[in-house]
Amino acid sequence: MKFTLSWLKDHLETDASLDEIVEKLTMIGLEVEEVTNRADRLKPFRIAKVVDAEQHPNADRLRVLKVDAGDGELLQIVCGAPNARKGLVGVLGRPGDYVPGLDVTLSVGKIRDVESFGMMCSERELELSEEHDGIIDLPEDAPVGESYAKWMGLDDPIIEIGLTPNRPDCTGVYGIARDLAAAGLGKLKERPHNQTRGTFPCPTNVRLDFGDTPALCKAFGLRLVKGVKNGPSPKWMQDRLVAIGLRPINTLVDITNYMTFDQGRPLHVFDADKVAGDLVVRRGHAGETIEGLNGKTYTVDETMCVIADDNAVESLGGILGGEISGCTDETTNVLIESALWDENGIAATGRKLGVNTDARYRFERGVDPNYMLPGLEAATKLVVDLCGGEASQITQAGEVPDTSRIIDFPYAEVKRLSGIDAPVPEMNLVLKSLGFWITGSGDTVKVAPPSWRPDIEGKADLVEEIVRILGLDRVPSTPLPRTDTVTAQVLTPGQIRRSRARRSLASRGMNEAVTWSFISHDQAVLFGGGADALVLANPISSDMSDMRPTLLAGLLTAAQRNADRGFPDAALFEVGQVFLGDKPEDQKMVAAGVRRGSAAHEGSGRHWAGSADAVSVFDAKADAEAALAAIGAPVDKLQVYRDAPDYFHPGRSGALKLGPKNTLAVFGEVHPRTLKALDVDGPVVAFEIYLDALPQPKNKATRSKGQLQSSDLMPVRRDFAFVVNDDVDAETLLKAARGADKALVKDVTLFDVYKGKGVDGSQKSLAIDVLLQPVKKTLTEEDIDAVSKKIIASVEKATGGTLRG
Amino acid sequence: MRERVADVHFSDKTPNHSRLTPNAIIRDRTHEDRMSQLDTLKSELLAAIEGAGTEAALEEIRVSALGKKGSISEQMKTLGKMSPEGRKTMGPALNALKSDVTDAIAARKTVLEESALEARLQSETVDVTLPLRASPVETGRIHPVSQVIDELTAIFADMGFSVAEGPDIETDELNFTALNFPEGHPAREMHDTFFFNPKEDGERLLLRTHTSPVQIRTMRSQQPPTRVIIPGRTYRCDSDQTHTPMFHQVEGLVIDKGSHFGHLKWILEEFCKAFFEVDNIKMRFRPSFFPFTEPSMEVDIQCDRSGGEVKIGEGSDWLEILGCGMVHPNVIRNCGLDPDEYQGFAWGMGIDRIAMLKYGMPDLRDFFDADVRWVQHYGFRPLDLPTLFGGLSS
């Protein structure tokens, strides 16, 4: 919402400075976004008269002017404008002046051998409009020598406020003045109650016709003014409209725009001679079209409200008038419309057709219903004053709804919600000056909000009115007391898991990424997603259309982006949500990571102490296990399965499970087909940890760690090597060795995997180091032999292998 | 590990015997002669010990003097055949000699060990300027969004808040209606909502446009007093330098029987000081509008934009950082509570935005690009867990 300072002062009697007004506006909730003063830039430009104009000796299209700028000296100026002529009064820029529209500072120049001491400016050169057909042509009596900006009324600061949607009353300058007056910044000038007596009945009738559907128009007032003389509106009106960015059209149209911004009351004017028969306000018929005043054609439907005559749709009610019945300079009979539209209907139609107009902006927020007819009267007076003519009586369809309501208001509510302890008379004064009625006395009174405040529903709204006008700086900063109940745990177990997984992975040298929750449909399908329920109806682009079923799509493509930038060894992870369905419980938390190139745990690339190899499945496995350990998973109880999802390499991937059905994590080399589909170059390994899959730990009765069990007896180590078939998993062998004697076998470490000379081609040798820990007595050679035999038997049975001789 | 000195002894093939074994001469001499011979032997042995250049040579000397057939041992053997007088004088003299020689050997051994160690250490010298790989725990980085959420958690946990969360895919009811956004109201349109396709029953899910639906979920599921902060991902179809279709918000909610706007003001003042790590910060509360709060406010903080970058807590400019207000009675009612009994406040702000203000990232879009250069530069080390006692971001 834009207005000028002088416009505000039409309604507000005040001595306050611009700065005070701006500050106050912001502090009462009408946030000032920008203050501009066009005069500041145009200060040096003066009104000047062309005393003489001669043909340029060396150029057909140029003239040499002698210009009087009021200081007695004539300036020679070369000018190419077609309207440059003797006697013209225009705007002069002199050497040293900055011309904003050209972004040039003038200097003395020579044009085709004739010296020029400045320029006569067009409106575009001064950034006043797009007009550039000729130089500015002022009335003959414009005062030569004076500041152009000042004379033009440009020295009028333009204030732009960011209006919140609850304040339709401040879509007009008058409402803003009312707020400022209530806040003590001056006195609101009374709005004149003009009434123009109609001397004849309005010849055009109007009818609301919504059948048994909800009415999209509540009330409609109409009157004819006949015998008007239309044409350009007066300069003061044009100046204000231009200042706030509107284009003056003609007086009748300008009056409607002026009323829109002055009073927040949009109106429409029809050229009565172009309206056939009566007007009916109804729902649109499918397929009907209307050519709007903005030059665009719209197709309406039955959800939209239109105004039609016998021929066609003449207006999109409350949003946009039609071109056919619009007022032109030739209009002599004008129908003025002031109506009340359904807010939701306006909003829905505007959205559907994509039309934003000043009228829509106001009607969808809710205009003052009680001002429908006074607004029509005010507009009538302007029409008659500026264009002459004779007004008809007003014809009205529908009834202005009674929006009056009473709110029980305990004054104590102000202190309860805001902490401000304000005296009752002070609170009353605020409410009254904003137009509220107060009746009753005592602790609780009855308050009636004014018709222009549809946003006021209850006592909390009244508190807001009082608090914002009194000033939020009066709210006492009050320390929040500690609650007397035991504070709940700050983080849920799930949140703690995420945090631990995150810091554990980062401590393995990985960089945390945050990638989009949505990925392309193809990518979603690639990772088992893409269900209809998870496809956005209005994605911002096609590669962000589906809720992600995995974090890997985002991470893999991110790794490739980094490679394309010259960083091939990226180690990235993300801890975030994936979507397996559209219900809250289908949103799962996952920690996932990728390592590309040679991004090993110890570091990447070449190094004197040992260069990093290409990443392998074991890098991903190590990450997954480390993060699982960090979140409290029983890593020693996990089993490794081979059934990782099919976006992994089938022979180089695995799943870490707690029991056959509960997968905690998957890891592996990414399948070459997956990489190809994502346009990612390998080698890349990846893992996913399903943070929600880990069962919640039982609530322990004690935090005690129990007693340390340590033996004074020396442990004994023995090495064994077994030759087994290639397809035997190390896990099977280790499990067999561990289970061979649970009392004595404390730990089993696999320290060598060997293939080659001495071992059959389809076999491998696995060497283990077994730690035996006696508990009761030192082990004898016989004891050790006995347990060794058990281990060999157990392993041979489980793996089908043999002890390597 | 065993000493390697023994090996040196056995491998040393060049002992110098001749001068050190004058046994034959000493035998058959008179008592005086023998005493003077002992003096000679002593000085020879001490000189030899002093001159031993290796531990092996020293061992040779020890054996030649004190070994089974060593010169001193041989002398000892002769004591038994001596007269008691002779034994009286020769005994102590021989014992003294033995002790002196033993001590000298021990002293010399220490010297030789020291110099051998010196020599070994000298030979073991390496180039300690060789650069190492950085420790992974120092090279990994936490994303600023995660770090800032941890900072917020630390600050508000201290004030008795816990962390609540909710799903990203929400219902229209929880994202709008229950939060007092009237159907068709322009305030809804300001949210640029991402929708899913309508289901068969006409229900249309959406991506939450703010974290506020979790206010409703929290109030409906727990009895006041309530103190929660709600961080999370939020979505709006918008994209430019300061808007991305996905971003992060944090919301705070207090519901009880007496918390008013003065408490909110205090909390936000404390928060700003703690978060921006300044002793004092000027704040400006402006009335504003949000459908789910009444009264509603926006908060600006003092800043200085003069140097090209924003400095918080000084200067004369204002910077908007959050919106807040007393929870609207309709919202309290929509959660099954009586607004005349319960009251409270809520506030919300952009996590990415306050991260940018505090840490100076120029462009929001970079947050979601996973460029390792960016994460390395703006990210945080994994062990830098923000705490109030340790400093949030020191």
Interface residues (C-beta under 8 A of the other chain):
Chain A: T26 M27 I28 G29 E31 T164 P165 N166 R167 E343 N344 A347 A348 R351 E364 R365 K415 R416 L417 S418 G419 E457 G458 K459 A460 D461 V463 E464 V467 R468 L472 D473 V475 P476 S477 T478 P479 L480 R482 T483 T485 T487 A488 Q489 V490 L491 T492 Q495 S499 R502 R503 S504 L505 A506 S507 R508 G509 M510 N511 E512 A513 V514 T515 W516 S517 F518 D532 A533 L534 V535 L536 A537 N538 P539 I540 M544 M547 G554 L555 A558 R561 N562 R565 F567 A570 A571 L572 V575 G576 Q577 F579 D582 K583 P584 Q587 H601 E602 G603 H607 W608 A609
Chain B: L130 L132 R133 A134 P136 V137 T139 G140 R141 I142 H143 V145 S146 D150 T153 A157 M159 G160 F161 S162 V163 E165 G166 P167 D168 I169 E183 G184 H185 P186 A187 E189 M190 F194 F195 F196 N197 K199 R204 L205 L207 P225 R227 R233 Y235 C237 D238 S239 P245 M246 V254 D256 S259 H260 F261 G262 H263 K265 W266 I267 E269 F285 R286 P287 S288 F289 E294 P295 S296 M297 E298 M326 H328 P329 N330 P339 Q343 F367 F368 D369 A370 D371 V372 R373 V375 Q376 G379 R381 P382 L383 L385
